């Protein structure tokens, strides 16, 4: 049994009136982005540096996501990179956001994350999704299980491998058995929201790139949630694209790197992070602009005041327990500043909430 922000613990329950609800925890999803003209080695140095700063700034967790055959994203060997990040930090939770379970044997994932939990006790999360994290040909190379009906069975199998040892079990995840690594379900539709609710697991919605069904997924998850041995009440995290800077104008300029990157993804081009530009005019067609902007519908872009205002509106809309920020800016120092600003904004909103309580 665990509380999502604290590792194995008491069953999570709603706060009483004597203990008012804090605004939300805040975390980072790092896709290990490789910038144009950069290298994978540089990316890994930057990922480690960002994780160290995130720990200092009060972020709850630092997640990495499995992608394959995507030049520009260097997080394919997700568990290896998680080990690297956990090794250069000491308190922040580190995990997957997520591992694409149909690409793998549940036993192997349980062994990998059981090993990580043994190395870094109480700090490891295992978020799993059902998409391949790749194109069709790569999915075949990964031996991706295309039968969606198998996914719930895989999740239950994974939970069993990570849970307590039972008499008569012939196959054991060792390491893994009894580790109770917290398992999250991830998704961009109501499918995983409903499954997370049925199994009583925390749920993270991928609104950082697919926000269209955010409200429907939240409703499905909360309305159908069943208390379980893993979680006593719904726990929802939402992904948020971020570009924060000292001024609104500078944030808008920096955000053009993310706009160009999403445009490249739509065009099926390599998605190395490009340098920001002064304007997107002439770089995209109107249909492409619509598609890119629709993917960034919940993005928080702006200076300090604008960031805090937009976060307040998003939290009011979603009542999320946690926001997980993605900020793939071209320059590492700009990226650090972006996360530092959002950490300050979340703390300010939290302080204001507690003063009102």
C-alpha positions in Angstrom: 0.0 0.0 0.0 1.4 3.4 -0.9 0.8 7.1 -1.1 1.8 8.3 -4.6 4.2 11.0 -3.4 5.8 9.1 -0.5 6.4 5.5 -1.5 5.1 2.5 0.4 3.0 3.9 3.3 -0.5 4.0 4.7 -3.5 3.7 2.4 -4.1 7.2 0.9 -7.2 8.9 2.1 -8.8 12.3 1.5 -7.6 15.1 3.8 -9.8 16.0 6.8 -11.0 19.6 7.3 -8.2 19.9 9.9 -5.6 19.1 7.3 -6.6 21.3 4.2 -5.7 20.1 0.8 -2.5 21.6 -0.6 -2.8 22.9 -4.2 -0.9 20.1 -5.9 2.4 18.4 -6.0 4.6 19.3 -9.0 7.0 17.0 -10.9 9.0 16.8 -14.2 8.7 14.5 -17.2 12.0 14.5 -19.1 12.0 13.0 -22.5 15.8 13.3 -22.7 15.5 15.7 -25.6 18.5 16.1 -27.9 18.9 19.5 -29.4 19.9 20.3 -33.0 23.7 20.4 -33.1 23.8 18.6 -29.7 24.6 15.0 -28.7 23.2 12.2 -26.7 26.1 12.6 -24.2 25.2 16.3 -23.7 21.5 15.3 -23.2 22.4 12.9 -20.4 24.5 15.5 -18.7 21.7 17.9 -18.9 19.1 15.4 -17.6 21.3 14.7 -14.6 21.8 18.4 -13.9 18.1 19.1 -14.3 17.3 16.3 -11.8 19.7 17.7 -9.2 18.1 21.1 -9.5 14.6 19.7 -9.4 15.5 18.0 -6.1 16.6 21.3 -4.7 13.6 23.2 -5.9 11.1 20.8 -4.3 9.8 18.8 -7.3 8.2 15.5 -6.1 9.3 13.2 -8.9 11.4 13.0 -12.0 10.1 10.7 -14.7 11.5 9.5 -18.0 9.5 8.1 -20.9 10.1 5.2 -23.3 10.4 6.1 -27.0 12.0 4.2 -29.8 13.3 5.1 -33.3 12.8 8.8 -32.6 16.0 10.8 -33.3 15.7 13.6 -30.9 14.5 11.6 -27.9 17.2 9.6 -26.0 15.2 7.8 -23.4 14.8 4.4 -25.1 16.6 2.4 -22.4 14.3 3.9 -19.8 15.3 1.8 -16.7 19.0 2.4 -17.4 18.4 6.2 -17.5 16.3 6.0 -14.3 19.2 4.3 -12.6 21.5 7.1 -13.8 19.2 9.9 -12.5 18.6 8.2 -9.2 22.3 7.8 -8.7 23.0 11.5 -9.0 20.2 12.5 -6.7 19.2 11.5 -3.1 15.6 12.3 -2.2 13.5 13.0 -5.3 11.4 10.1 -6.6 12.5 8.8 -10.0 10.6 6.6 -12.4 9.0 5.9 -15.7 6.3 8.1 -17.3 6.2 5.6 -18.7 7.3 2.1 -19.7 5.2 0.8 -22.6 4.2 -2.5 -21.2 3.2 -4.3 -24.4 6.8 -4.0 -25.6 8.0 -6.1 -22.7 7.7 -9.2 -20.5 6.0 -8.2 -17.2 8.6 -10.4 -15.4 11.5 -8.5 -16.9 10.0 -5.1 -16.0 9.3 -6.4 -12.4 12.9 -7.5 -12.2 14.3 -4.2 -13.5 12.2 -2.1 -11.2 12.7 -4.4 -8.3 16.4 -4.0 -8.8 16.0 -0.2 -8.9 13.9 -0.2 -5.7 16.6 -2.3 -4.0 19.3 0.2 -5.1 17.2 3.3 -4.2 14.7 2.3 -1.6 11.4 4.2 -1.5 12.3 6.4 -4.5 11.2 4.4 -7.5 7.9 4.8 -9.5 6.7 2.5 -12.3 4.3 4.3 -14.7 3.1 2.0 -17.5 1.3 2.7 -20.8 -0.2 0.6 -23.6 1.1 2.5 -26.7 4.2 1.2 -28.4 6.1 4.5 -28.1 7.2 3.9 -31.7 6.1 3.7 -35.3 4.6 0.5 -36.9 7.9 -1.0 -38.1 9.6 -0.4 -34.9 6.7 -1.9 -33.0 7.3 -5.1 -34.9 11.0 -5.0 -34.1 10.1 -4.6 -30.5 7.6 -7.5 -30.7 4.9 -5.2 -29.5 1.7 -7.0 -28.5 -1.0 -5.3 -30.6 -3.9 -7.0 -28.8 -5.3 -4.4 -26.4 -7.3 -7.0 -24.6 -4.0 -8.3 -23.1 -3.1 -5.0 -21.4 -5.2 -5.4 -18.3 -3.9 -8.9 -17.9 -0.3 -7.6 -18.2 -0.9 -4.9 -15.6 -2.4 -7.5 -13.1 0.5 -9.8 -13.8 3.0 -7.0 -13.1 1.3 -6.1 -9.9 1.5 -9.7 -8.8 5.2 -10.0 -9.6 5.9 -6.9 -7.5 3.6 -7.9 -4.6 4.1 -10.3 -1.7 5.4 -13.7 -2.5 2.7 -16.4 -2.4 3.0 -20.1 -1.7 2.9 -22.3 -4.8 4.1 -19.5 -7.2 6.5 -21.1 -9.6 7.8 -18.0 -11.3 9.1 -15.2 -9.1 10.6 -11.8 -9.9 13.8 -11.8 -7.9 14.6 -8.9 -7.3 11.0 -7.6 -7.4 8.8 -9.8 -5.2 7.7 -7.9 -2.2 9.1 -4.6 -3.4 5.7 -3.1 -3.9 7.0 -0.5 -6.3 4.2 2.0 -6.9 2.5 1.3 -10.3 0.8 4.1 -12.2 -1.3 3.8 -15.3 -0.7 6.4 -18.0 -3.0 7.3 -20.9 -4.4 9.9 -23.3 -7.9 8.5 -23.4 -10.6 7.2 -21.1 -9.4 3.6 -21.6 -6.5 3.7 -19.1 -8.5 6.1 -16.8 -11.2 3.4 -16.5 -8.7 0.6 -15.9 -6.8 2.7 -13.3 -10.1 3.3 -11.5 -11.0 -0.4 -11.7 -7.7 -1.5 -10.2 -7.5 1.3 -7.7 -4.2 2.7 -9.1 -2.9 6.3 -9.5 -3.5 7.7 -13.0 -1.5 10.2 -15.1 -3.1 11.8 -18.1 -0.9 12.7 -21.1 -2.3 16.2 -21.5 1.1 17.5 -22.4 0.6 16.2 -25.9 -3.0 14.9 -26.2 -5.2 17.2 -24.1 -8.5 16.6 -26.0 -10.0 14.0 -23.6 -8.6 15.4 -20.4 -11.9 16.3 -18.8 -13.6 13.1 -19.8 -10.7 11.0 -18.5 -10.7 12.8 -15.2 -14.5 12.2 -14.8 -14.1 8.5 -15.8 -11.3 8.0 -13.3 -12.8 9.7 -10.3 -16.4 8.5 -10.8 -15.4 4.9 -11.2 -12.5 4.7 -8.7 -12.5 1.6 -6.5 -10.5 1.7 -3.3 -7.8 -0.9 -3.4 -4.8 -2.3 -1.5 -2.7 0.2 -3.5 -4.7 3.4 -3.0 -7.5 4.6 -0.8 -8.7 7.5 -3.0 -8.3 8.7 -6.6 -4.9 10.3 -7.3 -4.6 12.2 -10.6 -1.6 13.7 -12.3 -1.8 15.8 -15.5 1.0 16.5 -18.0 1.6 20.2 -18.7 3.8 21.7 -21.5 5.8 24.6 -20.0 7.8 27.6 -21.3 8.4 30.0 -18.5 10.7 33.0 -18.6 11.2 36.5 -17.1 8.7 38.1 -19.5 5.8 36.9 -21.5 7.5 37.9 -24.8 10.6 35.9 -23.9 8.5 32.8 -23.0 6.6 33.0 -26.2 9.9 33.1 -28.1 11.3 30.2 -26.3 8.1 28.2 -26.8 8.7 28.3 -30.6 11.2 25.4 -30.0 8.3 23.2 -28.8 6.0 24.4 -31.6 8.6 23.5 -34.2 9.2 20.2 -32.6 5.5 19.2 -32.6 5.4 20.4 -36.2 8.3 18.0 -37.1 6.5 15.2 -35.3 3.3 15.8 -37.4 5.4 15.8 -40.5 7.2 12.6 -39.4 10.6 14.3 -39.3 13.4 13.8 -36.7 12.4 15.8 -33.6 15.7 17.3 -32.4 15.0 20.4 -30.4 15.4 23.4 -32.7 16.6 26.9 -31.7 13.7 29.3 -31.0 12.6 31.7 -33.7 11.1 35.2 -33.5 7.9 34.0 -35.3 6.3 30.8 -36.6 5.0 32.8 -39.6 5.8 31.0 -42.8 7.0 27.8 -41.0 3.6 26.1 -40.9 0.3 25.9 -42.8 -3.0 26.8 -41.2 -4.0 23.2 -40.8 -0.6 22.4 -39.3 -0.9 25.3 -36.9 -4.3 24.1 -35.8 -2.9 20.6 -35.1 0.1 21.8 -33.2 -1.8 24.3 -31.1 -4.4 21.7 -30.3 -1.7 19.5 -28.9 -0.6 22.3 -26.6 -4.1 23.3 -25.4 -3.1 23.2 -21.7 0.4 24.7 -22.1 1.6 27.2 -19.6 3.6 29.8 -21.4 4.5 33.2 -20.0 6.4 35.3 -17.5 6.1 34.8 -13.7 2.7 36.4 -13.2 1.1 34.8 -16.3 2.5 31.3 -15.3 0.9 31.6 -11.8 -2.4 32.7 -13.2 -2.5 30.0 -15.8 -1.6 27.3 -13.3 -4.4 28.6 -10.9 -6.9 28.2 -13.8 -5.7 24.7 -14.7 -5.8 23.5 -11.1 -9.3 25.0 -10.7 -10.4 23.1 -13.8 -8.8 19.7 -13.1 -8.5 19.6 -9.3 -5.3 17.6 -10.1 -3.4 16.1 -7.2 -0.2 16.7 -9.2 1.0 18.5 -12.3 3.9 16.9 -14.3 5.7 19.5 -16.4 7.5 19.1 -19.7 9.7 21.9 -20.9 11.8 21.0 -23.9 13.6 24.2 -24.6 16.7 24.6 -26.7 19.1 26.0 -24.2 19.8 24.2 -21.0 19.9 27.3 -18.9 16.6 28.5 -20.3 15.1 25.1 -19.4 16.4 25.3 -15.9 15.0 28.8 -15.5 11.6 27.6 -16.8 11.4 24.9 -14.2 12.6 27.2 -11.4 9.9 29.7 -12.2 7.1 27.1 -12.2 8.4 25.7 -8.9 8.1 29.2 -7.4 4.7 29.6 -8.8 3.4 26.3 -7.5 4.8 27.1 -4.0 3.1 30.6 -4.1 -0.2 29.0 -5.0 0.2 26.5 -2.3 1.0 29.2 0.3 -2.0 31.2 -0.8 -4.3 28.1 -0.5 -3.0 27.4 3.0 -3.5 31.0 4.1 -7.1 30.8 2.9 -7.8 27.5 4.7 
